[in-house]
């Protein structure tokens, strides 16, 4: 273990796929920061309904992944979706300002293809 690394990163820290509760780790975590590979990771405690937890555990087992990996991926996808939706809203605002409606889209695409083709 690296000098100065939190004690929780020693052998007692759960391995991916082990069953454990975040609450079991909190007392051993200095300011709730964990060093993960080369980046700092924060612990996020989230309560979810029992059925969602069962589904998450089943999917993690089926994919050979940890629950944390699944949740991180779900959050990343949600953030990507939100960025995409914001881009769509921006595009709609720009089109409205220019008087372009959905009915104009096909003609504009055809025009652009003709210019490039």
Residue pairs with C-beta under 8 A, 6 or more apart in sequence:
1 9
1 10
5 35
6 29
6 30
6 33
6 34
6 35
7 28
8 25
8 28
8 29
8 30
8 34
9 34
9 35
12 28
13 25
14 20
14 25
16 65
16 66
16 68
16 69
17 60
17 64
17 66
22 43
22 45
23 45
25 43
26 32
26 43
29 43
32 42
32 43
33 40
33 41
33 42
34 40
34 41
34 42
34 43
35 41
46 71
48 56
56 67
56 70
56 71
57 67
59 70
60 66
60 67
60 69
60 70
63 70
95 101
100 108
